[in-house]
Amino acid sequence: MSIEEVKFKPNSFDTIIMFGNNFGLLGIFNKARGLLKSYEE
């Protein structure tokens, strides 16, 4: 499963903690920004 396929119920969490190399899972900067933004909604 890719990081883009992970789905969460609305309001199921209020914080995402990522340490070190975990940001590599998000790929390029613009893609990472969009994915994290989608989790915000």
mmCIF file as Biopython writes it, N, C-alpha, C and O atoms, coordinates in Angstrom:
data_model
#
loop_
_atom_site.group_PDB
_atom_site.id
_atom_site.type_symbol
_atom_site.label_atom_id
_atom_site.label_alt_id
_atom_site.label_comp_id
_atom_site.label_asym_id
_atom_site.label_entity_id
_atom_site.label_seq_id
_atom_site.pdbx_PDB_ins_code
_atom_site.Cartn_x
_atom_site.Cartn_y
_atom_site.Cartn_z
_atom_site.occupancy
_atom_site.B_iso_or_equiv
_atom_site.auth_seq_id
_atom_site.auth_asym_id
_atom_site.pdbx_PDB_model_num
ATOM 1   N N  . MET A ? 1  ? 0.853   -1.169 0.000  1.0 0.0 1  A 1 
ATOM 2   C CA . MET A ? 1  ? 0.000   0.000  0.000  1.0 0.0 1  A 1 
ATOM 3   C C  . MET A ? 1  ? 0.900   1.234  0.000  1.0 0.0 1  A 1 
ATOM 4   O O  . MET A ? 1  ? 1.849   1.321  0.779  1.0 0.0 1  A 1 
ATOM 5   N N  . SER A ? 2  ? 0.598   2.163  -0.862 1.0 0.0 2  A 1 
ATOM 6   C CA . SER A ? 2  ? 1.370   3.401  -0.901 1.0 0.0 2  A 1 
ATOM 7   C C  . SER A ? 2  ? 0.787   4.383  0.111  1.0 0.0 2  A 1 
ATOM 8   O O  . SER A ? 2  ? -0.342  4.225  0.573  1.0 0.0 2  A 1 
ATOM 9   N N  . ILE A ? 3  ? 1.573   5.388  0.440  1.0 0.0 3  A 1 
ATOM 10  C CA . ILE A ? 3  ? 1.135   6.414  1.394  1.0 0.0 3  A 1 
ATOM 11  C C  . ILE A ? 3  ? -0.105  7.150  0.887  1.0 0.0 3  A 1 
ATOM 12  O O  . ILE A ? 3  ? -0.899  7.652  1.683  1.0 0.0 3  A 1 
ATOM 13  N N  . GLU A ? 4  ? -0.270  7.213  -0.419 1.0 0.0 4  A 1 
ATOM 14  C CA . GLU A ? 4  ? -1.426  7.906  -0.993 1.0 0.0 4  A 1 
ATOM 15  C C  . GLU A ? 4  ? -2.721  7.125  -0.831 1.0 0.0 4  A 1 
ATOM 16  O O  . GLU A ? 4  ? -3.805  7.697  -0.942 1.0 0.0 4  A 1 
ATOM 17  N N  . GLU A ? 5  ? -2.624  5.830  -0.570 1.0 0.0 5  A 1 
ATOM 18  C CA . GLU A ? 5  ? -3.810  5.000  -0.413 1.0 0.0 5  A 1 
ATOM 19  C C  . GLU A ? 5  ? -4.319  4.953  1.024  1.0 0.0 5  A 1 
ATOM 20  O O  . GLU A ? 5  ? -5.400  4.421  1.277  1.0 0.0 5  A 1 
ATOM 21  N N  . VAL A ? 6  ? -3.561  5.500  1.963  1.0 0.0 6  A 1 
ATOM 22  C CA . VAL A ? 6  ? -3.963  5.495  3.359  1.0 0.0 6  A 1 
ATOM 23  C C  . VAL A ? 6  ? -5.080  6.518  3.546  1.0 0.0 6  A 1 
ATOM 24  O O  . VAL A ? 6  ? -4.922  7.693  3.214  1.0 0.0 6  A 1 
ATOM 25  N N  . LYS A ? 7  ? -6.184  6.068  4.069  1.0 0.0 7  A 1 
ATOM 26  C CA . LYS A ? 7  ? -7.345  6.944  4.289  1.0 0.0 7  A 1 
ATOM 27  C C  . LYS A ? 7  ? -7.688  6.941  5.775  1.0 0.0 7  A 1 
ATOM 28  O O  . LYS A ? 7  ? -7.576  5.917  6.448  1.0 0.0 7  A 1 
ATOM 29  N N  . PHE A ? 8  ? -8.103  8.093  6.271  1.0 0.0 8  A 1 
ATOM 30  C CA . PHE A ? 8  ? -8.486  8.243  7.663  1.0 0.0 8  A 1 
ATOM 31  C C  . PHE A ? 8  ? -9.900  8.787  7.740  1.0 0.0 8  A 1 
ATOM 32  O O  . PHE A ? 8  ? -10.341 9.534  6.866  1.0 0.0 8  A 1 
ATOM 33  N N  . LYS A ? 9  ? -10.602 8.406  8.792  1.0 0.0 9  A 1 
ATOM 34  C CA . LYS A ? 9  ? -11.921 8.983  9.034  1.0 0.0 9  A 1 
ATOM 35  C C  . LYS A ? 9  ? -11.742 10.452 9.394  1.0 0.0 9  A 1 
ATOM 36  O O  . LYS A ? 9  ? -10.738 10.809 10.010 1.0 0.0 9  A 1 
ATOM 37  N N  . PRO A ? 10 ? -12.677 11.301 9.029  1.0 0.0 10 A 1 
ATOM 38  C CA . PRO A ? 10 ? -12.588 12.717 9.397  1.0 0.0 10 A 1 
ATOM 39  C C  . PRO A ? 10 ? -12.459 12.881 10.915 1.0 0.0 10 A 1 
ATOM 40  O O  . PRO A ? 10 ? -13.137 12.200 11.684 1.0 0.0 10 A 1 
ATOM 41  N N  . ASN A ? 11 ? -11.590 13.782 11.322 1.0 0.0 11 A 1 
ATOM 42  C CA . ASN A ? 11 ? -11.369 14.098 12.740 1.0 0.0 11 A 1 
ATOM 43  C C  . ASN A ? 11 ? -10.892 12.903 13.562 1.0 0.0 11 A 1 
ATOM 44  O O  . ASN A ? 11 ? -11.150 12.846 14.764 1.0 0.0 11 A 1 
ATOM 45  N N  . SER A ? 12 ? -10.204 11.953 12.940 1.0 0.0 12 A 1 
ATOM 46  C CA . SER A ? 12 ? -9.723  10.783 13.672 1.0 0.0 12 A 1 
ATOM 47  C C  . SER A ? 12 ? -8.387  11.038 14.368 1.0 0.0 12 A 1 
ATOM 48  O O  . SER A ? 12 ? -7.970  10.241 15.208 1.0 0.0 12 A 1 
ATOM 49  N N  . PHE A ? 13 ? -7.715  12.132 14.030 1.0 0.0 13 A 1 
ATOM 50  C CA . PHE A ? 13 ? -6.480  12.515 14.702 1.0 0.0 13 A 1 
ATOM 51  C C  . PHE A ? 13 ? -6.262  14.007 14.519 1.0 0.0 13 A 1 
ATOM 52  O O  . PHE A ? 13 ? -6.872  14.633 13.653 1.0 0.0 13 A 1 
ATOM 53  N N  . ASP A ? 14 ? -5.382  14.574 15.345 1.0 0.0 14 A 1 
ATOM 54  C CA . ASP A ? 14 ? -5.120  15.995 15.194 1.0 0.0 14 A 1 
ATOM 55  C C  . ASP A ? 14 ? -3.639  16.305 14.998 1.0 0.0 14 A 1 
ATOM 56  O O  . ASP A ? 14 ? -3.269  17.473 14.880 1.0 0.0 14 A 1 
ATOM 57  N N  . THR A ? 15 ? -2.784  15.279 14.960 1.0 0.0 15 A 1 
ATOM 58  C CA . THR A ? 15 ? -1.351  15.491 14.795 1.0 0.0 15 A 1 
ATOM 59  C C  . THR A ? 15 ? -0.736  14.373 13.966 1.0 0.0 15 A 1 
ATOM 60  O O  . THR A ? 15 ? -1.079  13.203 14.135 1.0 0.0 15 A 1 
ATOM 61  N N  . ILE A ? 16 ? 0.172   14.738 13.070 1.0 0.0 16 A 1 
ATOM 62  C CA . ILE A ? 16 ? 0.991   13.762 12.352 1.0 0.0 16 A 1 
ATOM 63  C C  . ILE A ? 16 ? 2.428   14.020 12.763 1.0 0.0 16 A 1 
ATOM 64  O O  . ILE A ? 16 ? 2.932   15.132 12.607 1.0 0.0 16 A 1 
ATOM 65  N N  . ILE A ? 17 ? 3.091   12.999 13.289 1.0 0.0 17 A 1 
ATOM 66  C CA . ILE A ? 17 ? 4.494   13.130 13.688 1.0 0.0 17 A 1 
ATOM 67  C C  . ILE A ? 17 ? 5.336   12.280 12.745 1.0 0.0 17 A 1 
ATOM 68  O O  . ILE A ? 17 ? 5.115   11.076 12.615 1.0 0.0 17 A 1 
ATOM 69  N N  . MET A ? 18 ? 6.287   12.908 12.100 1.0 0.0 18 A 1 
ATOM 70  C CA . MET A ? 18 ? 7.189   12.207 11.187 1.0 0.0 18 A 1 
ATOM 71  C C  . MET A ? 18 ? 8.617   12.566 11.564 1.0 0.0 18 A 1 
ATOM 72  O O  . MET A ? 18 ? 8.965   13.740 11.687 1.0 0.0 18 A 1 
ATOM 73  N N  . PHE A ? 19 ? 9.427   11.555 11.743 1.0 0.0 19 A 1 
ATOM 74  C CA . PHE A ? 19 ? 10.816  11.751 12.127 1.0 0.0 19 A 1 
ATOM 75  C C  . PHE A ? 19 ? 11.742  11.356 10.987 1.0 0.0 19 A 1 
ATOM 76  O O  . PHE A ? 19 ? 11.482  10.380 10.283 1.0 0.0 19 A 1 
ATOM 77  N N  . GLY A ? 20 ? 12.807  12.097 10.805 1.0 0.0 20 A 1 
ATOM 78  C CA . GLY A ? 20 ? 13.883  11.736 9.889  1.0 0.0 20 A 1 
ATOM 79  C C  . GLY A ? 20 ? 13.457  11.406 8.480  1.0 0.0 20 A 1 
ATOM 80  O O  . GLY A ? 20 ? 12.862  12.241 7.799  1.0 0.0 20 A 1 
ATOM 81  N N  . ASN A ? 21 ? 13.750  10.210 8.036  1.0 0.0 21 A 1 
ATOM 82  C CA . ASN A ? 21 ? 13.565  9.799  6.645  1.0 0.0 21 A 1 
ATOM 83  C C  . ASN A ? 21 ? 12.118  9.523  6.264  1.0 0.0 21 A 1 
ATOM 84  O O  . ASN A ? 21 ? 11.850  9.210  5.104  1.0 0.0 21 A 1 
ATOM 85  N N  . ASN A ? 22 ? 11.190  9.624  7.182  1.0 0.0 22 A 1 
ATOM 86  C CA . ASN A ? 22 ? 9.789   9.368  6.848  1.0 0.0 22 A 1 
ATOM 87  C C  . ASN A ? 22 ? 9.257   10.313 5.787  1.0 0.0 22 A 1 
ATOM 88  O O  . ASN A ? 22 ? 8.324   9.967  5.064  1.0 0.0 22 A 1 
ATOM 89  N N  . PHE A ? 23 ? 9.837   11.507 5.683  1.0 0.0 23 A 1 
ATOM 90  C CA . PHE A ? 23 ? 9.376   12.445 4.665  1.0 0.0 23 A 1 
ATOM 91  C C  . PHE A ? 23 ? 9.666   11.919 3.265  1.0 0.0 23 A 1 
ATOM 92  O O  . PHE A ? 23 ? 9.027   12.353 2.307  1.0 0.0 23 A 1 
ATOM 93  N N  . GLY A ? 24 ? 10.606  11.002 3.126  1.0 0.0 24 A 1 
ATOM 94  C CA . GLY A ? 24 ? 10.878  10.386 1.834  1.0 0.0 24 A 1 
ATOM 95  C C  . GLY A ? 24 ? 9.690   9.607  1.309  1.0 0.0 24 A 1 
ATOM 96  O O  . GLY A ? 24 ? 9.567   9.417  0.099  1.0 0.0 24 A 1 
ATOM 97  N N  . LEU A ? 25 ? 8.814   9.154  2.187  1.0 0.0 25 A 1 
ATOM 98  C CA . LEU A ? 25 ? 7.604   8.437  1.773  1.0 0.0 25 A 1 
ATOM 99  C C  . LEU A ? 25 ? 6.669   9.331  0.969  1.0 0.0 25 A 1 
ATOM 100 O O  . LEU A ? 25 ? 5.846   8.846  0.191  1.0 0.0 25 A 1 
ATOM 101 N N  . LEU A ? 26 ? 6.800   10.625 1.160  1.0 0.0 26 A 1 
ATOM 102 C CA . LEU A ? 26 ? 5.904   11.568 0.510  1.0 0.0 26 A 1 
ATOM 103 C C  . LEU A ? 26 ? 6.366   11.982 -0.876 1.0 0.0 26 A 1 
ATOM 104 O O  . LEU A ? 26 ? 5.613   12.631 -1.602 1.0 0.0 26 A 1 
ATOM 105 N N  . GLY A ? 27 ? 7.581   11.626 -1.259 1.0 0.0 27 A 1 
ATOM 106 C CA . GLY A ? 27 ? 8.075   11.946 -2.597 1.0 0.0 27 A 1 
ATOM 107 C C  . GLY A ? 27 ? 8.511   13.391 -2.719 1.0 0.0 27 A 1 
ATOM 108 O O  . GLY A ? 27 ? 9.126   13.944 -1.808 1.0 0.0 27 A 1 
ATOM 109 N N  . ILE A ? 28 ? 8.190   13.996 -3.844 1.0 0.0 28 A 1 
ATOM 110 C CA . ILE A ? 28 ? 8.633   15.369 -4.110 1.0 0.0 28 A 1 
ATOM 111 C C  . ILE A ? 28 ? 7.870   16.374 -3.248 1.0 0.0 28 A 1 
ATOM 112 O O  . ILE A ? 28 ? 6.796   16.068 -2.729 1.0 0.0 28 A 1 
ATOM 113 N N  . PHE A ? 29 ? 8.422   17.552 -3.103 1.0 0.0 29 A 1 
ATOM 114 C CA . PHE A ? 29 ? 7.877   18.568 -2.204 1.0 0.0 29 A 1 
ATOM 115 C C  . PHE A ? 29 ? 6.412   18.891 -2.493 1.0 0.0 29 A 1 
ATOM 116 O O  . PHE A ? 29 ? 5.590   18.882 -1.576 1.0 0.0 29 A 1 
ATOM 117 N N  . ASN A ? 30 ? 6.077   19.172 -3.737 1.0 0.0 30 A 1 
ATOM 118 C CA . ASN A ? 30 ? 4.695   19.551 -4.076 1.0 0.0 30 A 1 
ATOM 119 C C  . ASN A ? 30 ? 3.716   18.426 -3.781 1.0 0.0 30 A 1 
ATOM 120 O O  . ASN A ? 30 ? 2.600   18.674 -3.324 1.0 0.0 30 A 1 
ATOM 121 N N  . LYS A ? 31 ? 4.126   17.199 -4.037 1.0 0.0 31 A 1 
ATOM 122 C CA . LYS A ? 31 ? 3.286   16.047 -3.745 1.0 0.0 31 A 1 
ATOM 123 C C  . LYS A ? 31 ? 3.095   15.910 -2.230 1.0 0.0 31 A 1 
ATOM 124 O O  . LYS A ? 31 ? 1.993   15.635 -1.756 1.0 0.0 31 A 1 
ATOM 125 N N  . ALA A ? 32 ? 4.177   16.105 -1.488 1.0 0.0 32 A 1 
ATOM 126 C CA . ALA A ? 32 ? 4.116   16.022 -0.026 1.0 0.0 32 A 1 
ATOM 127 C C  . ALA A ? 32 ? 3.181   17.081 0.532  1.0 0.0 32 A 1 
ATOM 128 O O  . ALA A ? 32 ? 2.355   16.793 1.398  1.0 0.0 32 A 1 
ATOM 129 N N  . ARG A ? 33 ? 3.308   18.292 0.044  1.0 0.0 33 A 1 
ATOM 130 C CA . ARG A ? 33 ? 2.450   19.386 0.503  1.0 0.0 33 A 1 
ATOM 131 C C  . ARG A ? 33 ? 0.982   19.044 0.253  1.0 0.0 33 A 1 
ATOM 132 O O  . ARG A ? 33 ? 0.151   19.220 1.144  1.0 0.0 33 A 1 
ATOM 133 N N  . GLY A ? 34 ? 0.656   18.565 -0.931 1.0 0.0 34 A 1 
ATOM 134 C CA . GLY A ? 34 ? -0.721  18.227 -1.259 1.0 0.0 34 A 1 
ATOM 135 C C  . GLY A ? 34 ? -1.270  17.095 -0.402 1.0 0.0 34 A 1 
ATOM 136 O O  . GLY A ? 34 ? -2.420  17.139 0.033  1.0 0.0 34 A 1 
ATOM 137 N N  . LEU A ? 35 ? -0.447  16.086 -0.164 1.0 0.0 35 A 1 
ATOM 138 C CA . LEU A ? 35 ? -0.894  14.944 0.643  1.0 0.0 35 A 1 
ATOM 139 C C  . LEU A ? 35 ? -1.136  15.371 2.077  1.0 0.0 35 A 1 
ATOM 140 O O  . LEU A ? 35 ? -2.170  15.031 2.654  1.0 0.0 35 A 1 
ATOM 141 N N  . LEU A ? 36 ? -0.209  16.105 2.662  1.0 0.0 36 A 1 
ATOM 142 C CA . LEU A ? 36 ? -0.396  16.559 4.043  1.0 0.0 36 A 1 
ATOM 143 C C  . LEU A ? 36 ? -1.591  17.512 4.143  1.0 0.0 36 A 1 
ATOM 144 O O  . LEU A ? 36 ? -2.319  17.496 5.135  1.0 0.0 36 A 1 
ATOM 145 N N  . LYS A ? 37 ? -1.787  18.325 3.134  1.0 0.0 37 A 1 
ATOM 146 C CA . LYS A ? 37 ? -2.933  19.233 3.105  1.0 0.0 37 A 1 
ATOM 147 C C  . LYS A ? 37 ? -4.243  18.443 3.076  1.0 0.0 37 A 1 
ATOM 148 O O  . LYS A ? 37 ? -5.218  18.831 3.721  1.0 0.0 37 A 1 
ATOM 149 N N  . SER A ? 38 ? -4.266  17.333 2.328  1.0 0.0 38 A 1 
ATOM 150 C CA . SER A ? 38 ? -5.479  16.515 2.263  1.0 0.0 38 A 1 
ATOM 151 C C  . SER A ? 38 ? -5.791  15.887 3.621  1.0 0.0 38 A 1 
ATOM 152 O O  . SER A ? 38 ? -6.959  15.695 3.957  1.0 0.0 38 A 1 
ATOM 153 N N  . TYR A ? 39 ? -4.758  15.567 4.405  1.0 0.0 39 A 1 
ATOM 154 C CA . TYR A ? 39 ? -4.973  15.021 5.742  1.0 0.0 39 A 1 
ATOM 155 C C  . TYR A ? 39 ? -5.511  16.094 6.681  1.0 0.0 39 A 1 
ATOM 156 O O  . TYR A ? 39 ? -6.200  15.786 7.654  1.0 0.0 39 A 1 
ATOM 157 N N  . GLU A ? 40 ? -5.197  17.345 6.391  1.0 0.0 40 A 1 
ATOM 158 C CA . GLU A ? 40 ? -5.674  18.450 7.215  1.0 0.0 40 A 1 
ATOM 159 C C  . GLU A ? 40 ? -7.191  18.595 7.101  1.0 0.0 40 A 1 
ATOM 160 O O  . GLU A ? 40 ? -7.861  18.949 8.071  1.0 0.0 40 A 1 
ATOM 161 N N  . GLU A ? 41 ? -7.715  18.325 5.938  1.0 0.0 41 A 1 
ATOM 162 C CA . GLU A ? 41 ? -9.149  18.486 5.687  1.0 0.0 41 A 1 
ATOM 163 C C  . GLU A ? 41 ? -9.848  17.327 6.297  1.0 0.0 41 A 1 
ATOM 164 O O  . GLU A ? 41 ? -11.073 17.234 6.219  1.0 0.0 41 A 1 
#
